[in-house]
Amino acid sequence: MGWFDFLRKIFGFGRAESSQGSQTVADAPLAEAPVTESSAAESPSSDVSDSEVSEPAEKRKAEPRPNSTVPRPDVHLRPLDYVPSTVPIPPDREIVSEKPYRFAVPAPRTGEFLDLSRDSDERWLEYYGLPRLKTPDDLADWLGVTTGTLAWLTHRFREGHRPSDERDSHYHYRWIAKRSEGWRLIEAPKSKLKDVQTKILRGILDSVPAHSAAHGFVPGRSIVSNATPHSGSKFILKMDLEDFYPTVRYSRVVAIYRSLGFSREVSLWLARLSVSALPWSLKSPVSAHEYVVYTAHHLPQGAPTSPALANLSAYGLDIRLAGMANAYRIRYTRYADDLTFSGPGLSIPALNEFIPLAKKIIREERFTMNRRKLKVIRNSQRQIVTGVVVNEKTNVSRKEFDQLKAILYNCIKHGPQSQNRAEIANFAEHLRGRIAHISQLNPRRGAKLMRMYSQIGWT
């Protein structure tokens, strides 16, 4: 027995001997045989509604021979079975002879209309404590606007429900260069639409909890709560979702509102109020291929409702990744589009098959992974999760501490206006917020910065 074989036997991370038979899911984190992405993608799926990794349908058998091992069986993903919880209405009952409400859709036959307000689910509305809204008039009354204003905000009378130009739009557009490469589009709603979206957020979306693994834009959670589960880990696996908000399209937003119990009619209007589609005339610094992503109705980055809807759209993704991570003894959290996994040293060999399976789940949930941002960071390197150092415990990075310390020093010596280059409206509160963040991670360093802050002459 060689020295390496001796260590494998002592720590128990070698392959199972042939006499032990096939490995089960619990053994998956200890596997060493790599599984490529192509082989994972070609694996057949079962109809079981679970997110865990299933055992193979047929266990492979091998003749016991000296120094031989049993071939690692293919790992299959059990697809998440989405079962609609709402009760459908027969199509013939939706056709009425008289117009049931304003802006009702005409039926295929002349003189008839479709009444899409009858399929609301009172059970879910009551469960979440949501308002009983069935028609556009109900929604307009609840929002405190007229039905005509509702139609104007959703571009009801425009071709394709999109603005004809930038002046006709209800959003302000701004392209921001990303730190790495490329551009990010910020779509900030104008005052009237912003008021309506804020009402939808407070009165509807805030009542629906996000998955426990989601920490971005969730009340009571933060970048610190997202990073804390990964402290003291042997490895950190980081993934990133590309074009997170634009990927969530209009149809998915409609499905979210329907799942909460609203009728199809109200769900369509709520979705129109929550999405954006760029006018064809808007100038941009990106290529036509990149620009087309924003031309479809999508979640706009900058709208009050977008973070909550993005979290709900990723609920199935969180369920499946959390379930698979648990099967591999790996921890999982998500902060907006940042996916973080971590675990003990015994789980490191399983990353050869875990990463392709995670990619497959991301694709199946209609998201796109940014391949350039896939990283595996060992504990011998500096491990940072959403800006928080997690090598041994949650801590602030030395770079961030030194930068804020230099700003405070210059504020004392040259005055605070010399450091407010971005012209922040309340610079004093801005600095106190940054100090509070550092104090949460490192009280000793936070106290030192607070003593410097108290020496600034604000007059």
Helices and strands as residue ranges (DSSP letters): H 3-11, G 18-20, G 25-30, H 37-41, E 53-54, E 76-77, H 91-94, E 95-96, E 105-106, E 113-114, H 122-128, H 136-143, H 147-153, G 159-161, E 171-177, E 183-189, H 191-203, G 205-207, H 223-227, G 228-230, E 235-240, H 244-247, H 250-259, H 264-274, H 288-295, H 306-313, H 315-327, E 331-335, E 338-343, G 345-350, H 351-364, G 371-373, E 375-378, E 384-385, E 388-389, E 395-396, H 398-414, G 416-418, H 427-441, H 443-453
